[in-house]
Amino acid sequence: MTAEPTKRPRYALLDTLRGFALVNMIAYHGLWDLIYLAGFTPGWYNEGGAFYWQQGICWTFILLSGFCWSMSRHPLRHGVVVFACGLLVTAVTALVEPTALIWWGVLSLLGAAGLLLTALEPLLRKLHPAAGLLCSALLFALTRNISSGTIGLPGVGTLALPRALYRNLATAFFGFPPAGFYSADYFPLLPWFFLFCVGYFAHRLWWSRWKELPLLRRGVPGLSWLGRHSLVVYLLHQPVLYGLLEVYWLLT
């Protein structure tokens, strides 16, 4: 007789957090569609509110993805699939909505970050997790405005980077977009890979003490379900929103 393989526990709270971010993302994209496709213009949207809302959603996804990277059975395969889905989003937006074309969006980032971490993990494993977390957070802060041409901390000191770095779509992938570059959703490797690493090192630092907490097994059922199927929901939500908008136009 052979022993049955042990089933990995599911941490519903992590799924719930991912599901909550997903609901926020769907709401944000629904509002974006109303503004740019239907002419709806809430005042707070252009006063910074939308930017902080969008950043909060993406920070949650990136940190959670980095945190959960070590929990994946097949991180290499997962990275390839997510990166391929990012390329699919680029292809679909190019065909369906070229004015909202997405180059190097959040899915491309999450896939590329997972693949890069897979390659670098033997080296990063040598770092103490607290030191790695602090270094990753500092590097994220230093490179936060790299796509705008500077490196450093605003208010403390910044350095202008050579314009020769900002050449084409390939350099845009790394965080150096050329003049005139546009993407409706842009998350290059720099600085965002460092935020992904913050999540990775946070897992190494705290997970051994957290993983037995009963709270982690509890979640909100609907949000947990969304979190477990986040990739599929992400790929389908915008076509559904477009369809609902089309129905609204037909009925009004």
Backbone hydrogen bonds in HBPLUS format (Angstrom, degrees):
<---DONOR---> <-ACCEPTOR-->    atom                        ^
c    i                          cat <-CA-CA->   ^        H-A-AA   ^      H-
h    n   atom  resd res      DA  || num        DHA   H-A  angle D-A-AA Bond
n    s   type  num  typ     dist DA aas  dist angle  dist       angle   num
A0014-LEU N   A0011-TYR O   3.13 MM   3  5.77 128.1  2.41 114.3 124.9     1
A0015-ASP N   A0011-TYR O   3.40 MM   4  6.81 157.1  2.46 146.1 152.6     2
A0016-THR N   A0012-ALA O   2.81 MM   4  6.04 150.7  1.90 147.9 156.7     3
A0013-LEU N   A0216-LEU O   3.07 MM 203  4.96 178.0  2.07 134.8 134.7     4
A0017-LEU N   A0013-LEU O   2.94 MM   4  6.23 155.8  2.00 149.0 154.4     5
A0018-ARG N   A0014-LEU O   3.06 MM   4  6.29 158.8  2.10 146.1 151.7     6
A0019-GLY N   A0015-ASP O   2.77 MM   4  5.99 153.2  1.84 146.1 154.7     7
A0020-PHE N   A0016-THR O   2.79 MM   4  6.00 151.7  1.87 148.8 156.1     8
A0021-ALA N   A0017-LEU O   3.06 MM   4  6.31 157.9  2.11 144.5 149.9     9
A0022-LEU N   A0018-ARG O   2.93 MM   4  6.17 146.3  2.04 141.1 151.2    10
A0023-VAL N   A0019-GLY O   2.93 MM   4  6.22 154.7  1.99 149.9 155.3    11
A0024-ASN N   A0020-PHE O   3.08 MM   4  6.34 160.7  2.12 147.5 152.6    12
A0025-MET N   A0021-ALA O   2.89 MM   4  6.13 150.0  1.98 142.9 151.6    13
A0026-ILE N   A0022-LEU O   2.90 MM   4  6.19 158.0  1.94 152.4 157.5    14
A0027-ALA N   A0023-VAL O   2.98 MM   4  6.22 160.7  2.01 149.4 154.7    15
A0028-TYR N   A0024-ASN O   2.83 MM   4  6.04 155.7  1.89 146.7 154.1    16
A0029-HIS N   A0025-MET O   2.86 MM   4  6.07 166.4  1.87 153.7 156.9    17
A0030-GLY N   A0026-ILE O   2.83 MM   4  5.96 147.3  1.93 143.0 152.9    18
A0031-LEU N   A0027-ALA O   2.98 MM   4  6.22 155.0  2.04 146.3 152.1    19
A0032-TRP N   A0028-TYR O   2.88 MM   4  6.18 153.9  1.95 146.4 154.6    20
A0033-ASP N   A0029-HIS O   2.93 MM   4  6.14 154.6  1.99 144.3 150.0    21
A0034-LEU N   A0030-GLY O   3.12 MM   4  6.41 154.3  2.19 142.6 149.2    22
A0035-ILE N   A0031-LEU O   2.95 MM   4  6.22 149.9  2.04 149.6 157.9    23
A0036-TYR N   A0032-TRP O   2.90 MM   4  6.05 179.4  1.90 160.6 160.6    24
A0037-LEU N   A0033-ASP O   2.81 MM   4  5.26 142.2  1.96 138.0 146.2    25
A0038-ALA N   A0034-LEU O   3.14 MM   4  4.71 133.7  2.36 103.6 114.9    26
A0040-PHE N   A0034-LEU O   2.90 MM   6  5.40 166.3  1.92 138.8 134.8    27
A0045-TYR N   A0042-PRO O   3.19 MM   3  5.67 145.3  2.32 110.9 120.2    28
A0047-GLU N   A0044-TRP O   3.14 MM   3  5.01 159.4  2.18 102.2 107.9    29
A0052-TYR N   A0048-GLY O   3.21 MM   4  6.51 166.7  2.23 158.9 160.3    30
A0053-TRP N   A0049-GLY O   3.06 MM   4  6.20 154.6  2.13 147.1 154.7    31
A0054-GLN N   A0050-ALA O   2.87 MM   4  6.02 168.9  1.88 152.8 155.7    32
A0055-GLN N   A0051-PHE O   2.86 MM   4  6.05 160.9  1.90 150.7 156.5    33
A0056-GLY N   A0052-TYR O   2.96 MM   4  6.00 155.5  2.02 140.5 147.0    34
A0057-ILE N   A0053-TRP O   3.12 MM   4  6.41 155.9  2.18 149.7 155.5    35
A0058-CYS N   A0054-GLN O   3.07 MM   4  6.34 169.1  2.08 153.8 156.1    36
A0059-TRP N   A0055-GLN O   2.81 MM   4  5.91 161.7  1.85 153.5 159.0    37
A0060-THR N   A0056-GLY O   3.14 MM   4  6.20 156.2  2.20 139.4 145.5    38
A0061-PHE N   A0057-ILE O   3.12 MM   4  6.49 161.5  2.16 150.9 155.1    39
A0062-ILE N   A0058-CYS O   2.91 MM   4  6.08 169.5  1.92 156.0 158.8    40
A0063-LEU N   A0059-TRP O   2.89 MM   4  5.95 171.1  1.89 154.2 157.2    41
A0064-LEU N   A0060-THR O   2.95 MM   4  5.96 163.6  1.98 149.0 154.4    42
A0065-SER N   A0061-PHE O   2.87 MM   4  5.96 154.2  1.94 145.2 152.9    43
A0066-GLY N   A0062-ILE O   2.98 MM   4  6.20 160.9  2.02 149.6 154.3    44
A0067-PHE N   A0063-LEU O   2.85 MM   4  6.01 156.0  1.90 147.4 155.0    45
A0068-CYS N   A0064-LEU O   2.84 MM   4  5.98 154.8  1.91 148.9 154.8    46
A0069-TRP N   A0065-SER O   3.04 MM   4  5.95 114.5  2.48 136.3 150.5    47
A0069-TRP N   A0066-GLY O   3.38 MM   3  5.17 152.0  2.47  94.3 102.3    48
A0071-MET N   A0068-CYS O   2.91 MM   3  5.19 149.4  2.00 109.8 119.8    49
A0072-SER N   A0069-TRP O   3.18 MM   3  5.60 168.2  2.19 114.7 118.3    50
A0078-HIS N   A0074-HIS O   2.92 MM   4  6.08 163.6  1.94 159.5 165.0    51
A0079-GLY N   A0075-PRO O   2.91 MM   4  5.98 156.7  1.97 142.5 148.4    52
A0080-VAL N   A0076-LEU O   3.05 MM   4  6.35 158.1  2.10 150.6 156.1    53
A0081-VAL N   A0077-ARG O   3.01 MM   4  6.24 164.6  2.03 153.1 156.9    54
A0082-VAL N   A0078-HIS O   2.99 MM   4  6.19 169.0  2.01 154.9 157.6    55
A0083-PHE N   A0079-GLY O   2.96 MM   4  6.03 161.4  2.00 147.1 152.8    56
A0084-ALA N   A0080-VAL O   2.92 MM   4  6.05 157.5  1.97 147.6 154.2    57
A0085-CYS N   A0081-VAL O   2.96 MM   4  6.23 147.5  2.07 144.4 153.5    58
A0086-GLY N   A0082-VAL O   3.00 MM   4  6.34 143.9  2.14 142.1 152.0    59
A0086-GLY N   A0083-PHE O   3.07 MM   3  4.98 119.3  2.46  91.5 106.8    60
A0087-LEU N   A0083-PHE O   3.06 MM   4  6.49 149.7  2.15 147.1 154.7    61
A0088-LEU N   A0084-ALA O   2.94 MM   4  6.25 146.8  2.05 142.0 151.8    62
A0089-VAL N   A0085-CYS O   2.96 MM   4  6.27 151.7  2.04 146.3 152.8    63
A0090-THR N   A0086-GLY O   3.13 MM   4  6.46 153.4  2.20 142.9 149.8    64
A0091-ALA N   A0087-LEU O   2.97 MM   4  6.28 159.5  2.01 149.8 154.8    65
A0092-VAL N   A0088-LEU O   2.90 MM   4  6.12 164.3  1.92 155.7 159.6    66
A0093-THR N   A0089-VAL O   2.97 MM   4  6.09 168.2  1.98 152.2 155.5    67
A0094-ALA N   A0090-THR O   2.99 MM   4  6.10 149.3  2.09 144.2 152.9    68
A0095-LEU N   A0091-ALA O   3.13 MM   4  6.37 144.5  2.26 142.3 150.9    69
A0096-VAL N   A0092-VAL O   2.81 MM   4  5.90 167.2  1.82 159.8 163.7    70
A0097-GLU N   A0093-THR O   2.92 MM   4  4.90 138.4  2.10 118.0 131.1    71
A0100-ALA N   A0097-GLU O   2.87 MM   3  5.49 157.6  1.92 120.7 128.2    72
A0101-LEU N   A0098-PRO O   3.27 MM   3  4.88 144.7  2.41 111.6 105.3    73
A0184-ALA N   A0101-LEU O   2.92 MM  83  5.89 166.4  1.94 144.7 149.1    74
A0187-PHE N   A0104-TRP O   2.75 MM  83  5.92 175.0  1.76 166.7 165.8    75
A0109-LEU N   A0105-GLY O   3.06 MM   4  6.38 157.0  2.11 151.0 158.0    76
A0110-LEU N   A0106-VAL O   2.91 MM   4  6.15 168.8  1.93 151.9 154.1    77
A0111-GLY N   A0107-LEU O   2.97 MM   4  6.13 163.9  2.00 152.9 157.0    78
A0112-ALA N   A0108-SER O   2.92 MM   4  6.02 168.0  1.94 149.7 153.8    79
A0113-ALA N   A0109-LEU O   2.70 MM   4  5.79 163.4  1.72 160.3 165.4    80
A0114-GLY N   A0110-LEU O   3.03 MM   4  6.06 154.7  2.10 137.6 144.3    81
A0115-LEU N   A0111-GLY O   3.02 MM   4  6.29 155.6  2.08 147.8 154.5    82
A0116-LEU N   A0112-ALA O   2.84 MM   4  6.04 162.9  1.87 151.8 156.8    83
A0117-LEU N   A0113-ALA O   2.86 MM   4  5.96 158.1  1.91 146.3 152.6    84
A0118-THR N   A0114-GLY O   3.01 MM   4  6.15 146.5  2.12 137.4 146.4    85
A0119-ALA N   A0115-LEU O   3.17 MM   4  6.53 148.2  2.27 143.9 151.4    86
A0120-LEU N   A0116-LEU O   2.93 MM   4  6.18 151.7  2.01 147.4 156.0    87
A0121-GLU N   A0117-LEU O   2.75 MM   4  5.45 132.3  1.98 148.4 155.8    88
A0123-LEU N   A0120-LEU O   2.88 MM   3  5.46 129.9  2.14 118.1 131.1    89
A0124-LEU N   A0120-LEU O   2.91 MM   4  6.12 163.7  1.93 152.1 157.6    90
A0125-ARG N   A0121-GLU O   2.75 MM   4  5.66 146.5  1.86 150.9 157.7    91
A0126-LYS N   A0123-LEU O   3.11 MM   3  5.68 154.9  2.18 111.3 118.3    92
A0127-LEU N   A0124-LEU O   2.98 MM   3  5.45 156.9  2.03 114.0 121.1    93
A0131-ALA N   A0128-HIS O   3.05 MM   3  5.35 115.0  2.49 107.0 122.1    94
A0132-GLY N   A0128-HIS O   2.86 MM   4  6.09 161.9  1.89 160.0 166.2    95
A0133-LEU N   A0129-PRO O   2.84 MM   4  5.96 155.3  1.90 144.8 151.0    96
A0134-LEU N   A0130-ALA O   3.07 MM   4  6.27 165.7  2.10 147.2 150.7    97
A0135-CYS N   A0131-ALA O   2.91 MM   4  6.05 164.1  1.94 151.6 156.4    98
A0136-SER N   A0132-GLY O   2.91 MM   4  5.96 158.2  1.96 145.5 151.8    99
A0137-ALA N   A0133-LEU O   2.95 MM   4  6.14 160.5  1.99 149.4 154.6   100
A0138-LEU N   A0134-LEU O   2.95 MM   4  6.14 157.5  2.00 147.2 153.5   101
A0139-LEU N   A0135-CYS O   2.87 MM   4  6.05 163.3  1.90 150.6 155.3   102
A0140-PHE N   A0136-SER O   2.89 MM   4  6.05 151.0  1.98 144.7 153.0   103
A0141-ALA N   A0137-ALA O   3.03 MM   4  6.27 157.6  2.08 144.6 150.1   104
A0142-LEU N   A0138-LEU O   2.87 MM   4  6.13 158.3  1.92 151.8 158.3   105
A0143-THR N   A0139-LEU O   3.00 MM   4  6.07 149.3  2.09 144.0 150.9   106
A0144-ARG N   A0141-ALA O   3.44 MM   3  5.13 165.3  2.46  98.7 102.4   107
A0152-GLY N   A0142-LEU O   2.77 MM  10  4.39 171.9  1.78 139.5 140.5   108
A0146-ILE N   A0143-THR O   3.09 MM   3  5.09 161.4  2.13 119.1 116.4   109
A0148-SER N   A0145-ASN O   3.01 MM   3  5.36 146.8  2.13 107.1 117.2   110
A0150-THR N   A0145-ASN O   3.40 MM   5  5.79 166.7  2.42 139.4 135.7   111
A0149-GLY N   A0146-ILE O   3.05 MM   3  5.15 160.9  2.09 104.3 110.1   112
A0161-LEU N   A0149-GLY O   2.85 MM  12  5.46 170.4  1.86 149.8 151.3   113
A0151-ILE N   A0159-LEU O   2.93 MM   8  5.28 147.5  2.04 139.6 149.9   114
A0159-LEU N   A0151-ILE O   2.72 MM   8  5.28 151.9  1.79 151.9 161.8   115
A0153-LEU N   A0157-GLY O   2.95 MM   4  5.45 131.9  2.19 153.6 147.3   116
A0156-VAL N   A0153-LEU O   2.90 MM   3  5.31 157.9  1.95 135.0 139.8   117
A0157-GLY N   A0153-LEU O   2.85 MM   4  5.45 170.3  1.86 156.4 159.5   118
A0165-LEU N   A0162-PRO O   3.12 MM   3  5.91 167.1  2.14 120.0 123.8   119
A0166-TYR N   A0163-ARG O   2.98 MM   3  5.48 150.6  2.07 114.2 122.2   120
A0172-ALA N   A0168-ASN O   2.96 MM   4  6.20 145.1  2.08 143.3 154.3   121
A0173-PHE N   A0169-LEU O   3.15 MM   4  6.39 138.0  2.34 138.3 146.7   122
A0173-PHE N   A0170-ALA O   3.24 MM   3  5.32 131.8  2.49  96.4 107.9   123
A0174-PHE N   A0171-THR O   3.08 MM   3  5.34 131.5  2.32 101.8 113.8   124
A0176-PHE N   A0171-THR O   2.88 MM   5  5.05 160.7  1.91 136.6 132.5   125
A0175-GLY N   A0172-ALA O   3.09 MM   3  4.96 143.8  2.23  96.5 107.4   126
A0189-LEU N   A0173-PHE O   3.02 MM  16  6.46 165.6  2.04 157.5 157.0   127
A0190-LEU N   A0174-PHE O   3.26 MM  16  5.73 140.3  2.43 108.7 119.8   128
A0181-PHE N   A0178-PRO O   3.16 MM   3  5.57 153.1  2.23 135.1 133.7   129
A0193-PHE N   A0189-LEU O   2.61 MM   4  5.07 166.2  1.63 155.7 153.5   130
A0194-PHE N   A0191-PRO O   3.05 MM   3  5.88 140.5  2.21 122.6 131.0   131
A0195-LEU N   A0192-TRP O   3.08 MM   3  5.13 123.5  2.42  96.6 110.7   132
A0196-PHE N   A0192-TRP O   3.05 MM   4  6.39 156.1  2.11 151.2 157.8   133
A0197-CYS N   A0193-PHE O   2.94 MM   4  6.26 147.4  2.04 142.8 151.9   134
A0198-VAL N   A0194-PHE O   2.98 MM   4  6.31 135.8  2.18 136.2 147.9   135
A0198-VAL N   A0195-LEU O   3.09 MM   3  4.93 123.8  2.42  90.6 105.3   136
A0199-GLY N   A0195-LEU O   3.27 MM   4  6.70 153.6  2.34 147.5 151.9   137
A0200-TYR N   A0196-PHE O   3.07 MM   4  6.46 152.0  2.15 142.0 150.3   138
A0201-PHE N   A0197-CYS O   2.85 MM   4  6.05 168.7  1.86 157.2 158.1   139
A0202-ALA N   A0198-VAL O   2.90 MM   4  6.01 147.2  2.01 143.6 153.5   140
A0203-HIS N   A0199-GLY O   3.04 MM   4  6.28 151.0  2.13 145.3 151.8   141
A0204-ARG N   A0200-TYR O   3.20 MM   4  6.57 159.3  2.25 145.5 150.6   142
A0205-LEU N   A0201-PHE O   2.86 MM   4  6.02 146.9  1.97 143.8 153.4   143
A0206-TRP N   A0202-ALA O   3.00 MM   4  6.05 160.6  2.04 151.9 155.0   144
A0207-TRP N   A0203-HIS O   2.87 MM   4  5.02 153.4  1.94 137.2 144.1   145
A0209-ARG N   A0206-TRP O   3.02 MM   3  5.61 140.2  2.18 116.6 127.2   146
A0210-TRP N   A0206-TRP O   3.05 MM   4  6.17 140.2  2.22 146.7 158.1   147
A0210-TRP N   A0207-TRP O   3.02 MM   3  4.86 123.7  2.34  93.8 109.3   148
A0211-LYS N   A0207-TRP O   2.87 MM   4  5.55 160.3  1.91 162.6 160.3   149
A0213-LEU N   A0210-TRP O   2.88 MM   3  5.53 168.9  1.89 130.3 133.6   150
A0216-LEU N   A0213-LEU O   3.12 MM   3  5.77 145.1  2.24 116.8 124.3   151
A0217-ARG N   A0214-PRO O   2.99 MM   3  5.53 150.9  2.08 114.7 123.1   152
A0218-ARG N   A0215-LEU O   3.08 MM   3  5.32 160.0  2.12 108.6 114.7   153
A0224-SER N   A0220-VAL O   2.75 MM   4  5.78 160.7  1.78 167.1 171.7   154
A0225-TRP N   A0221-PRO O   2.99 MM   4  6.19 155.5  2.05 150.3 156.0   155
A0226-LEU N   A0222-GLY O   3.14 MM   4  6.43 160.5  2.18 146.2 150.9   156
A0227-GLY N   A0223-LEU O   2.88 MM   4  6.12 156.8  1.93 148.3 155.2   157
A0228-ARG N   A0224-SER O   2.94 MM   4  6.20 147.0  2.05 147.2 155.4   158
A0229-HIS N   A0225-TRP O   3.23 MM   4  6.45 134.9  2.44 141.2 152.5   159
A0229-HIS N   A0226-LEU O   3.14 MM   3  5.20 134.0  2.36  97.7 110.3   160
A0233-VAL N   A0229-HIS O   3.03 MM   4  6.22 169.6  2.04 161.1 164.5   161
A0234-TYR N   A0230-SER O   2.82 MM   4  5.89 154.3  1.88 145.1 152.6   162
A0235-LEU N   A0231-LEU O   3.08 MM   4  6.32 158.7  2.13 147.6 152.4   163
A0236-LEU N   A0232-VAL O   3.05 MM   4  6.25 143.9  2.18 146.7 156.6   164
A0237-HIS N   A0233-VAL O   2.87 MM   4  5.69 142.1  2.02 152.9 159.7   165
A0240-VAL N   A0236-LEU O   3.21 MM   4  6.40 159.9  2.25 155.2 161.2   166
A0241-LEU N   A0237-HIS O   2.91 MM   4  6.19 156.2  1.97 148.7 155.6   167
A0242-TYR N   A0238-GLN O   2.87 MM   4  6.12 162.4  1.90 156.7 161.1   168
A0243-GLY N   A0239-PRO O   2.92 MM   4  6.12 154.8  1.98 143.8 150.9   169
A0244-LEU N   A0240-VAL O   2.92 MM   4  6.24 156.6  1.97 152.2 158.0   170
A0245-LEU N   A0241-LEU O   2.96 MM   4  6.20 153.2  2.03 147.5 155.1   171
A0246-GLU N   A0242-TYR O   2.91 MM   4  6.20 151.2  2.00 148.4 156.4   172
A0247-VAL N   A0243-GLY O   2.98 MM   4  6.28 156.9  2.03 148.9 154.9   173
A0248-TYR N   A0244-LEU O   2.96 MM   4  6.22 156.2  2.02 144.9 151.5   174
A0249-TRP N   A0245-LEU O   2.97 MM   4  6.28 157.2  2.03 147.6 153.2   175
A0250-LEU N   A0246-GLU O   2.99 MM   4  6.26 150.0  2.09 146.6 154.9   176
A0251-LEU N   A0247-VAL O   3.02 MM   4  6.25 142.5  2.16 146.9 156.7   177
A0252-THR N   A0248-TYR O   3.07 MM   4  6.18 122.2  2.42 143.4 157.1   178
